[in-house]
């Protein structure tokens, strides 16, 4: 057998690896098919026959990491107390099959992970290559939209619960940092706003502080993010709910909010919140509005010395002395911007605040990381190649991108597309695996209609090397292959 493999001249390691992978996936699909149908048979035998009437088998399929698995399960007719008929699959109820087109949770995770970093078309190509089954970009879109919509619905319910003080996270921190900003997304077709082609997606993050991960390199501690097109009030409610779900808000002594001065960012500020104008936007406004380099330096020097009144007086003087109408208009805009945000012009560390001591291992540093968050959370995925979106489509993807930024994307996918294997059924599965044998097909002809997508090397001739590999599998029980 080994000699056959060694002597085959056209068998490279790359091809050998793919052939073993393809055949291993075929075996895995056979096992899953056997398990599902055996469980369905057991349910048929143990059901309450007076309540569930057998109405025959129905074929279906579930897309998995191993490929598409086709199997049959029984549909039952049932009547409620008023005699109304309904139809049910007991296997679907038992396993908690979600309605996202029968896609396994593991595959859904891979789909969403890919869709969060590249286009739906590229994500579909990646998943098709990985699993050997045909996944269209429309299929990827459907998964993202279904999950994103469920996240949106969950956020709405959490917001209602938070307003009733029904949410209380376990974490207790003395200081909570918050940053918020908007990113303008190209909107397509009928969804375009009347005032232009773009719509602002709101993005907010909250975190406990910074920790050093290597020399001069820091990362945020326990970042919680949310994003969406909701109006000011609703987005604020969602943001507060996400915080309340993670933290015991009654124990937070101080909140520091960093933003660009937009009304929606400052919405809901009270005495416990200290607002700071984002340093990036502050410097950007100066650079954009003040033409003369020396004048820019003078403004920055006054700001660095926390001389706010003097800063406003200096800019007002520039307005009065400006001869060019456009330059004067820009300077007036800068003056108004700083005046409206004068309470946020001084960095929070330099205001004489009685800031609680940070917990062990955490530091309180300068704010101003929101542009980086915007880039990481939204822009890299949603603003490439002049992409345009429907409002609902962008909103649903934004929800998942925020979950990814919070490092809970897999948790979200598992929560909303979970297929549960009940504990009492695990013994039955082990028995099925122990009794099974590997398929003894040589691979000629059709692959038992187990999948519709193309596996690696499906259209290649069955070589001596592949026959030898299959012979190795045929010599063992499934238990040898799975557990050893």
Phi and psi in degrees as a GROMACS rama.xvg file:
@    title "Ramachandran Plot"
@    xaxis  label "Phi"
@    yaxis  label "Psi"
@TYPE xy
-63.7842  -37.9119  UNK-2
-60.4026  -37.6644  UNK-3
-61.5101  -43.4943  UNK-4
-65.6462  -47.0632  UNK-5
-62.4832  -38.8314  UNK-6
-81.6683  -8.85043  UNK-7
-77.609  114.941  UNK-8
-69.936  -33.2475  UNK-9
-93.6638  12.2885  UNK-10
-95.6561  101.046  UNK-11
-87.3054  165.577  UNK-12
-62.7529  -38.7232  UNK-13
-58.889  -44.2477  UNK-14
-70.3371  -40.0818  UNK-15
-59.5294  -44.213  UNK-16
-60.6467  -44.2137  UNK-17
-67.5662  -37.743  UNK-18
-66.7488  -42.4501  UNK-19
-64.4777  -41.3203  UNK-20
-62.1941  -44.4872  UNK-21
-62.9454  -44.0265  UNK-22
-71.093  -36.1237  UNK-23
-61.533  -39.4928  UNK-24
-65.5262  -37.0902  UNK-25
-62.6294  -43.7688  UNK-26
-63.0591  -42.8088  UNK-27
-62.3135  -38.7953  UNK-28
-65.1725  -40.2525  UNK-29
-61.4522  -42.0333  UNK-30
-62.8461  -47.8911  UNK-31
-63.1608  -40.1973  UNK-32
-59.8873  -45.6969  UNK-33
-63.47  -42.0273  UNK-34
-62.9298  -48.5945  UNK-35
-63.2178  -43.8788  UNK-36
-71.0708  -33.2369  UNK-37
-68.2666  -38.5586  UNK-38
-65.3745  -40.0066  UNK-39
-65.1818  -37.8376  UNK-40
-64.2785  -42.387  UNK-41
-62.454  -40.6666  UNK-42
-62.6915  -38.8965  UNK-43
-63.4163  -37.776  UNK-44
-74.261  -34.2405  UNK-45
-97.9516  -1.742  UNK-46
-69.1404  162.957  UNK-47
-79.8764  100.409  UNK-48
-65.4757  -22.2929  UNK-49
-75.7865  -19.9258  UNK-50
-101.428  -37.201  UNK-51
-116.377  114.988  UNK-52
-94.9418  125.443  UNK-53
-64.7629  122.32  UNK-54
-118.54  22.9544  UNK-55
94.8653  170.711  UNK-56
-91.3631  153.768  UNK-57
-133.018  134.835  UNK-58
-82.3899  142.84  UNK-59
-150.063  -176.623  UNK-60
-151.196  156.164  UNK-61
-132.48  131.322  UNK-62
-83.5127  129.121  UNK-63
-130.398  177.407  UNK-64
-64.6496  -22.9989  UNK-65
-87.8439  -7.61767  UNK-66
124.459  -175.611  UNK-67
-84.874  124.324  UNK-68
-105.287  118.754  UNK-69
-96.6029  135.432  UNK-70
-152.591  169.487  UNK-71
-116.861  140.778  UNK-72
-142.192  158.483  UNK-73
-85.9915  140.283  UNK-74
-103.232  141.084  UNK-75
-121.952  146.607  UNK-76
-99.7779  135.261  UNK-77
-136.668  155.292  UNK-78
-125.415  141.335  UNK-79
-86.1599  -174.549  UNK-80
-63.0859  -23.1033  UNK-81
-96.5955  6.66413  UNK-82
84.7289  8.28518  UNK-83
-79.9723  134.1  UNK-84
-80.8825  147.128  UNK-85
-147.343  157.908  UNK-86
-121.449  142.512  UNK-87
-147.047  145.821  UNK-88
-102.349  112.486  UNK-89
-63.9335  -34.3347  UNK-90
-64.3208  -41.8843  UNK-91
-62.4666  -40.8527  UNK-92
-65.9206  -40.9686  UNK-93
-64.8167  -44.5065  UNK-94
-88.3467  -7.53582  UNK-95
67.1392  40.3336  UNK-96
-58.9718  129.014  UNK-97
-81.3177  172.007  UNK-98
-100.487  21.1755  UNK-99
-85.2759  49.0767  UNK-100
69.176  28.2408  UNK-101
50.8966  65.5343  UNK-102
-116.015  130.811  UNK-103
-64.9959  155.491  UNK-104
-60.2983  -41.7745  UNK-105
-60.9788  -42.3314  UNK-106
-69.4906  -39.4036  UNK-107
-59.6818  -39.0862  UNK-108
-61.2339  -45.7277  UNK-109
-64.1334  -39.3913  UNK-110
-62.8022  -48.3226  UNK-111
-68.1421  -39.4774  UNK-112
-58.9038  -43.7173  UNK-113
-68.6211  -42.7748  UNK-114
-66.0749  -20.173  UNK-115
-81.2906  -11.0663  UNK-116
-122.2  -12.6033  UNK-117
-147.821  175.43  UNK-118
-65.4026  160.977  UNK-119
-60.446  -37.3063  UNK-120
-66.2659  -45.4552  UNK-121
-65.2338  -38.8984  UNK-122
-60.9875  -42.0103  UNK-123
-62.5464  -42.41  UNK-124
-63.1353  -41.8569  UNK-125
-62.7121  -44.9678  UNK-126
-68.3215  -39.1778  UNK-127
-61.1472  -43.232  UNK-128
-67.6478  -38.1515  UNK-129
-68.5742  -43.7522  UNK-130
-102.785  -13.0008  UNK-131
74.9681  11.7624  UNK-132
-118.661  156.014  UNK-133
-77.9207  111.342  UNK-134
-117.604  116.497  UNK-135
-83.9797  161.948  UNK-136
-65.7721  -27.4204  UNK-137
-67.1451  -35.5405  UNK-138
-65.7383  -40.7358  UNK-139
-62.804  -44.1384  UNK-140
-58.7055  -43.1139  UNK-141
-60.5563  -42.8414  UNK-142
-63.4554  -46.9912  UNK-143
-61.5904  -43.8355  UNK-144
-66.7547  -41.4933  UNK-145
-63.5007  -45.1896  UNK-146
-70.4125  -42.5621  UNK-147
-61.277  -38.232  UNK-148
-65.421  -38.0663  UNK-149
-68.427  -35.7652  UNK-150
-63.5541  -43.4836  UNK-151
-59.5783  -45.7558  UNK-152
-63.1768  -38.8423  UNK-153
-65.282  -41.2556  UNK-154
-61.6461  -39.5549  UNK-155
-62.1732  -43.0532  UNK-156
-67.8217  -38.9358  UNK-157
-64.428  -37.9816  UNK-158
-62.6303  -40.4103  UNK-159
-64.2715  -42.0889  UNK-160
-65.3728  -39.2864  UNK-161
-64.4879  -38.3211  UNK-162
-64.1848  -26.0212  UNK-163
-94.5017  10.6142  UNK-164
58.6919  36.2665  UNK-165
-97.8407  -0.068582  UNK-166
-111.214  134.717  UNK-167
-151.699  103.568  UNK-168
-69.0506  163.969  UNK-169
-83.8727  -27.0179  UNK-170
-73.8098  138.446  UNK-171
-121.917  118.564  UNK-172
-131.109  147.233  UNK-173
-76.5279  -32.9633  UNK-174
-130.764  138.01  UNK-175
-124.337  127.449  UNK-176
-97.1797  139.427  UNK-177
-132.678  142.262  UNK-178
-137.194  144.846  UNK-179
-146.019  148.573  UNK-180
-162.943  166.793  UNK-181
-115.664  151.799  UNK-182
-130.163  130.71  UNK-183
-88.0734  123.972  UNK-184
-107.761  136.753  UNK-185
-67.6177  125.952  UNK-186
-107.164  139.869  UNK-187
-103.481  156.823  UNK-188
53.4649  -138.446  UNK-189
-67.1136  -16.605  UNK-190
-79.3732  -10.101  UNK-191
-61.1702  135.871  UNK-192
-66.7322  153.657  UNK-193
-64.7465  -29.0457  UNK-194
-83.5984  -5.76509  UNK-195
169.926  -168.639  UNK-196
-97.4908  -5.27168  UNK-197
-119.222  156.677  UNK-198
-136.087  140.026  UNK-199
-81.7048  123.231  UNK-200
-94.4882  126.391  UNK-201
-82.9389  138.318  UNK-202
-133.42  132.581  UNK-203
-137.34  144.149  UNK-204
-132.703  151.253  UNK-205
-134.241  146.221  UNK-206
-158.292  166.75  UNK-207
-88.7223  -19.2318  UNK-208
150.319  -154.834  UNK-209
-123.599  149.903  UNK-210
-131.503  144.954  UNK-211
-81.8028  123.804  UNK-212
-101.54  -21.1931  UNK-213
-162.383  178.52  UNK-214
-58.4463  121.004  UNK-215
60.3935  22.857  UNK-216
-128.132  125.567  UNK-217
-126.336  155.492  UNK-218
-135.857  155.823  UNK-219
-72.294  146.313  UNK-220
-97.14  121.037  UNK-221
55.0353  60.8701  UNK-222
-72.7047  130.594  UNK-223
-118.056  124.394  UNK-224
-124.994  153.149  UNK-225
-146.356  153.801  UNK-226
-151.108  153.458  UNK-227
165.524  172.531  UNK-228
-96.698  11.0623  UNK-229
-58.4628  159.483  UNK-230
-70.6707  174.303  UNK-231
-55.2857  -50.3311  UNK-232
-65.6025  -44.9224  UNK-233
-68.1058  -40.3441  UNK-234
-64.4705  -39.3008  UNK-235
-60.8856  -42.6067  UNK-236
-63.6344  -40.653  UNK-237
-66.1664  -43.4989  UNK-238
-60.1994  -44.9568  UNK-239
-65.3723  -34.7122  UNK-240
-67.546  -40.8531  UNK-241
-63.248  -37.663  UNK-242
-68.8465  -44.7139  UNK-243
-66.3707  -27.5141  UNK-244
-71.0855  -27.2709  UNK-245
-98.5113  -35.413  UNK-246
-121.66  153.044  UNK-247
-82.7265  97.9785  UNK-248
-66.1512  -23.118  UNK-249
-67.675  -21.0212  UNK-250
-95.0527  -3.99185  UNK-251
-78.8779  117.738  UNK-252
-84.6701  -29.2246  UNK-253
-150.343  140.157  UNK-254
-124.278  131.498  UNK-255
-110.693  121.571  UNK-256
-113.411  126.625  UNK-257
-114.176  129.034  UNK-258
-161.743  179.023  UNK-259
-94.7149  6.93833  UNK-260
98.3396  -1.87491  UNK-261
-62.5113  146.942  UNK-262
-59.9148  -38.8789  UNK-263
-67.3611  -27.2122  UNK-264
-73.0852  -38.6089  UNK-265
-86.6996  1.40577  UNK-266
-63.4106  131.139  UNK-267
86.251  5.86681  UNK-268
-65.4354  133.219  UNK-269
-128.598  -166.784  UNK-270
-66.0831  -20.1006  UNK-271
-85.5738  -8.46069  UNK-272
-107.756  128.744  UNK-273
-110.633  115.305  UNK-274
-89.6068  138.916  UNK-275
-130.658  132.055  UNK-276
-70.4759  129.58  UNK-277
-58.4291  126.84  UNK-278
-57.7138  -36.9673  UNK-279
-62.5966  -48.8731  UNK-280
-69.3598  -32.6541  UNK-281
-62.5492  -49.1214  UNK-282
-68.8018  -35.6108  UNK-283
-63.0153  -40.5406  UNK-284
-63.6958  -39.8314  UNK-285
-65.3096  -46.7302  UNK-286
-63.0575  -37.1215  UNK-287
-75.6984  -30.269  UNK-288
-100.155  -24.7597  UNK-289
-110.017  115.921  UNK-290
-75.5338  -41.3614  UNK-291
-79.2447  128.693  UNK-292
-64.8391  -39.0094  UNK-293
-66.8778  -36.5585  UNK-294
-67.3481  -37.3463  UNK-295
-62.9359  -43.196  UNK-296
-61.3078  -39.8774  UNK-297
-64.2267  -41.7858  UNK-298
-65.0821  -44.8473  UNK-299
-63.3184  -37.5547  UNK-300
-64.4745  -42.9054  UNK-301
-63.5285  -41.8444  UNK-302
-65.9239  -41.4015  UNK-303
-64.3685  -26.6333  UNK-304
-90.2976  5.90625  UNK-305
59.2983  31.6818  UNK-306
-94.1953  79.7899  UNK-307
-71.5555  -46.4126  UNK-308
-60.6597  -42.257  UNK-309
-64.5973  -35.5946  UNK-310
-62.8602  -46.715  UNK-311
-65.8505  -38.2838  UNK-312
-64.501  -41.1187  UNK-313
-64.0396  -44.4512  UNK-314
-66.2815  -38.0726  UNK-315
-61.14  -37.3514  UNK-316
-65.1612  -38.6346  UNK-317
-63.9303  -36.7678  UNK-318
-62.7865  -46.067  UNK-319
-66.9564  -31.2252  UNK-320
-90.4332  -10.0919  UNK-321
-70.5828  129.059  UNK-322
-94.194  -29.7716  UNK-323
-80.7728  130.139  UNK-324
-64.5007  -41.6914  UNK-325
-65.7954  -41.3704  UNK-326
-64.4499  -41.2931  UNK-327
-62.9076  -39.7999  UNK-328
-63.1129  -41.6654  UNK-329
-64.5323  -42.0085  UNK-330
-66.4129  -37.1506  UNK-331
-62.3712  -39.9173  UNK-332
-63.1425  -40.1858  UNK-333
-65.4214  -42.8353  UNK-334
-60.5824  -46.6266  UNK-335
-63.9456  -40.6955  UNK-336
-61.4133  -46.9203  UNK-337
-70.6141  -36.2327  UNK-338
-66.0232  -41.4483  UNK-339
-67.8883  -23.9214  UNK-340
-117.513  25.9732  UNK-341
-60.3087  -31.8613  UNK-342
-68.3305  -16.6352  UNK-343
-106.335  5.2597  UNK-344
-75.333  -25.8392  UNK-345
-91.2809  128.464  UNK-346
-55.4859  145.57  UNK-347
-60.0751  -31.6108  UNK-348
-69.8635  -18.1774  UNK-349
-106.644  19.1802  UNK-350
-101.096  -0.173519  UNK-351
75.4119  23.1326  UNK-352
-72.9914  147.362  UNK-353
-85.7003  78.3254  UNK-354
-79.2777  126.06  UNK-355
-58.5238  153.49  UNK-356
-68.3232  135.665  UNK-357
-69.5654  150.287  UNK-358
-61.2639  162.099  UNK-359
-58.4991  130.771  UNK-360
88.2467  -2.82863  UNK-361
-116.374  141.514  UNK-362
-118.532  153.565  UNK-363
-106.958  116.185  UNK-364
-119.613  -175.676  UNK-365
-67.0448  141.26  UNK-366
-83.5788  165.72  UNK-367
126.98  34.6136  UNK-368
-104.523  7.99372  UNK-369
-66.3109  -37.454  UNK-370
-60.4388  -37.08  UNK-371
-65.4006  -41.2489  UNK-372
-63.0718  -44.4393  UNK-373
-58.3277  -43.8125  UNK-374
-63.283  -47.7973  UNK-375
-69.1265  -41.5715  UNK-376
-81.2683  -47.1973  UNK-377
-116.712  -54.7033  UNK-378
-59.9767  -44.5659  UNK-379
-57.349  -33.8509  UNK-380
-93.801  -36.9882  UNK-381
-105.423  -4.64071  UNK-382
-119.967  13.123  UNK-383
-83.2931  149.641  UNK-384
51.1244  36.2005  UNK-385
55.3702  38.2046  UNK-386
-63.8987  145.34  UNK-387
-128.298  154.541  UNK-388
-138.223  156.958  UNK-389
-78.4861  157.752  UNK-390
-62.0489  -47.0752  UNK-391
-66.3655  -41.8469  UNK-392
-62.9889  -42.7537  UNK-393
-67.9472  -40.0744  UNK-394
-63.4549  -43.1566  UNK-395
-65.6607  -41.6874  UNK-396
-66.5213  -39.7982  UNK-397
-58.3381  -37.6083  UNK-398
-60.961  -42.56  UNK-399
-72.6137  -35.2612  UNK-400
-65.4659  -36.8181  UNK-401
-66.5129  -39.0469  UNK-402
-63.2553  -38.0816  UNK-403
-64.9737  -42.3369  UNK-404
-62.5595  -29.6562  UNK-405
-85.323  3.20219  UNK-406
59.1553  38.2596  UNK-407
-132.906  24.8364  UNK-408
-63.7807  -46.9838  UNK-409
-62.9786  -37.8503  UNK-410
-60.9617  -41.3994  UNK-411
-65.2832  -45.2449  UNK-412
-62.1076  -45.2621  UNK-413
-63.9274  -37.2507  UNK-414
-66.4043  -39.7062  UNK-415
-101.821  -2.91595  UNK-416
-137.88  36.3613  UNK-417
-80.9183  134.074  UNK-418
-110.502  113.659  UNK-419
-96.8458  130.134  UNK-420
-97.7996  106.407  UNK-421
-57.9382  143.406  UNK-422
-58.4435  -37.0298  UNK-423
-69.4689  -12.3548  UNK-424
-97.5467  -6.44676  UNK-425
-67.4177  -34.8232  UNK-426
-62.4582  -39.2317  UNK-427
-62.8937  -40.0744  UNK-428
-64.3093  -43.164  UNK-429
-60.636  -40.3405  UNK-430
-63.3263  -41.1753  UNK-431
-63.2614  -44.4068  UNK-432
-62.7429  -40.3126  UNK-433
-66.9782  -32.4712  UNK-434
-88.9042  -11.8486  UNK-435
-77.5679  157.594  UNK-436
-123.896  152.555  UNK-437
-69.4133  147.138  UNK-438
-63.2713  141.092  UNK-439
-105.804  34.0472  UNK-440
-85.4996  149.359  UNK-441
-93.1661  2.92925  UNK-442
93.9662  -3.56533  UNK-443
-75.5368  148.071  UNK-444
74.8397  -155.673  UNK-445
-74.0933  154.352  UNK-446
-89.9838  47.9757  UNK-447
63.8217  16.7022  UNK-448
55.2034  28.9297  UNK-449
-74.0783  -32.1518  UNK-450
-143.406  161.382  UNK-451
-105.803  -25.1756  UNK-452
-77.5983  158.873  UNK-453
-81.7901  126.613  UNK-454
-83.8726  159.581  UNK-455
-56.8704  131.356  UNK-456
67.636  21.6623  UNK-457
-61.3695  -37.7203  UNK-458
-93.7982  6.10803  UNK-459
-84.1157  153.933  UNK-460
-66.5883  151.601  UNK-461
-76.8175  106.546  UNK-462
-82.0986  168.314  UNK-463
-61.2123  -36.6866  UNK-464
-62.9721  -41.7301  UNK-465
-67.924  -38.9173  UNK-466
-60.3315  -40.7431  UNK-467
-65.1287  -40.0567  UNK-468
-62.2802  -43.9019  UNK-469
-66.2716  -33.0119  UNK-470
-62.8799  -37.509  UNK-471
-62.0273  -41.8654  UNK-472
-68.8702  -37.078  UNK-473
-66.0726  -21.2865  UNK-474
-81.3809  -6.54858  UNK-475
-122.736  155.657  UNK-476
-78.0899  163.081  UNK-477
-60.033  -32.6594  UNK-478
-62.5547  -34.8081  UNK-479
-66.999  -38.004  UNK-480
-75.5069  -35.5704  UNK-481
-85.0137  -40.002  UNK-482
-105.719  -9.4093  UNK-483
